[in-house]
Amino acid sequence: MISDSRLVLLDLDGTMIDHFNVIYRCYTHALSTLGIEVPPFERVRRTVGGSMEVTMRNFVGEERHAEAVRLFREHFAVIFLDDLVVLPGALWLARELRGQGRRLAVFTNKQGPGSRRICDHLGLTEVLDGVFGSTDTPHKKPEIAFTRHVLETLGAVPEETCLIGDSPWDIEAARNAGFPCHTVTTGTHGRAELEEAGADTVFANLYELGHQVFGLPLPADAETTPA
């Protein structure tokens, strides 16, 4: 199967980057500052994906939600480039897809300004047609309004689009808009969960995905372990 999608939307967390150590440090800062017990690392990891604001509601009451979000954001702004890990195949995939003449955009529930700084830091911006984050509109994945905003801004149509992600939110966003979602298990969800959520494909990492979905030749040092 070789995808003919002219526009490829890329999720960030769990797909292109592992930012979770920074994210967990920010939850720890916010909750401990408010005197709230900090959940274990894995519990927080399992809840991320729908946006920080949604995840934070799992740990604080509505009355303290706004304050917790503020504390998280302030700390994140200071440390967000610390412990930033590029996932296997991420830069390779983006550059190879651009080399095939495809259009690329980041489509994430991270805040837009921070996402653009991350892409600049990683050297991704030069191969992207746009970076769209949750604060760029009032909407978040999987809301169809967010996806429509991205497509309209880029002058794209669903029939020529696909999404690469790692979570049920990505799958639902793609399904709502009527295009495929190809997934990797480098984030917070395993193969069974992604298949159950309706992923079109599931791979261990972006090397495997790029090879199988887009026909990209694998580099000699590619990691190709089973999902």
N, C-alpha and C positions, 0 to 999 in steps of 0.2 A: 504494500500500500504506500503510494507516494502522494502526499497531500499536494493539492493544487492551490491552496490558500495563498492569496496575494498579500494579505495582512495577517501577521501573527502577533497576538496579544500575549504578553509575558507577565505572569504574577511575579512578585518579588520574594516575600518571606516563604521559605520552605521550597521554593522553586529555583530561583536564581541565587539567593543568598541565605545563609544561616545567621540570623541576627538575634537568636533567642537568648544568648547570654546577656546581651545588652537589655533586651526586653524584660527578662526576669529581674535584672538588677533594678530596673525602673519600677516594676511592681513591688519589689522588696522595699525600695525607698518610699514609695507612696503609702503603702499599707503600714509599714513600721512607724512612719511619721505620724500616722493617725492612730497608732496604738492598736492596730488590727493584726491578728495573727497572719503571718505570711504562709500561704499554701506551699506544699512541696513543689519542687521544680517541675516534675512530670505532670502534676495536676494542672499547673498553669499552661504548660506546653500543649496539653490536650485541648485547651479551651480557646486558643488563639485562632484567628482566621477571619472572624466576622467583623473585626475592627477592635481597637483597644477599648473604646467606649463601651461596646457590648460586653467584652470580656470582663471589664472592671465591675460591671453590675453583678457578676457571679461572686464577688468577694466583698463588696461594700453595700450598705443600704442606700436607697435612693437619696436620702437626706445628705449623705456624705459623698455621693457620686461625683458631683462637680468638683469638689475639692481634691478628691483622689485623682481625677483626670488631670487637673491643673498640676499637681505635684509630679505626676508621671511625665507630662509633657516638658516641664521645666528641667527635670533631670535628664530626660532623653536628649534635649537640645544640647546638653553639655557633653554627653558621653556617646552619642549615637554612632560615631565612627570607630569606637573601641570594639575589639572582638568581632569585627565584621568579617565573616568567612564567605568566600565565593564558592558556591557549590560546584561539584564536578561537572565540567562541560558547559558551564554557563556562558563564559566569554567566548569560547569556541563556537557554541551554537549561534549566538547572536551575530557574530562576525561571518560565519558561514552562510547563514540565512540571508544576510544582507548581500553577500557575494552572489547568491542565487538571484538577486533582483527583487527579493520580497521586501515588503514594508514591515517595520517592527515598532511596537509601542509597549511600554510598561503600563499595566492595568492592575492597580493594587489598592488595598484598603489601608495602607500606610498613608500618612499625610503627604500631600503633593510636594510641598517645598522640601521636606526631608528626603523624599524619594528622589527628587531631582538632584539633590546634593550627593546622595549615594551613587547615583548613576554617573555623575561627574567624577566622583572619587575613583570609581572603578574603570573609567574610560569607556563607558557604554554609550554615553550621550551621542557621540559622533555617528553611531549606527542606528539611532532611534529616530522615529518620526514624532514621538511625543512621549511624555511621562504623565500619567493621569492618576491622581491619588484621591483619597476620600474627602479631603477638604477643598478640592477644586470645584465641587458641586455640593448640593445638600444631600447627595445620595451615596450609597455604598454598594459594593457587590453583595448579594446578587440582584439588586434592584435594577429592573430593565431601564429605568431612566438614566442610570449611570452609564450603562453599556451604550445606549443610544447616543448619549452625549459624546462618547469617544468616537463612535462610528461617524457621526455627523461632522465632528471636528476634523476628522481625517478624510472625509469624503469617501468612506468605505461602505460596503454593503455586507450583510450577514453571509450571503452566498459565497463570498470570497474571503471569509475570515475564519480563523480558528484561535483557540485559547490554550495556552500551556500553563498548568497550575498544579496544585498539590492537595486541594481540599474540596469537600462537598460544596463550599461557597462558589468556588471556581466553576465546578460542574453545573451548578444551578444557574449561575450567571450566563454561561454559554447556552444551556438548554433554553432558558427564557428568551434568548435572542435568536435562537435557531441556527447555531453553528457548533462545530465539534469542540470537545475539550479533551486534550491529551494530557495525561497526568504522570507525575513521578512520585515515588515513595520516599523522597528525601525530606519531606515535611513532617506533619503530625499525624498522618493517616496512612495505614497500610493498604496493601493490594485489595484485600477483601472489602474494606470500607469504601474504597474508591470505586470498585466495581459495583457494589451495592448502590452507591449514589448515582450510578449511571455514566461513569467515565467511558469515553469512546475507546481509549487505550490506557494502559498502565505500564510504566517502565521503572526500572531501578534508579535511573538517573538520566540526565540530559544527553549523555553520549548515546545511550541506547535509543532514546526517543528520537534524537536527530537522525540517527542511522536508519531506523525503521520507518519513521513517519515522513521524513524529508529526503531520504536517499543520500545522506551525507556520508562520505567515506570516513571511517574512524581513524583518528590519529593513533600512532603507535603506542602512546602512553594512556590511552582511554581506559577508564574503569568500566567493566562490563559485567558486573555481578548481577545475579537474578534478583528481581524485585521481591 
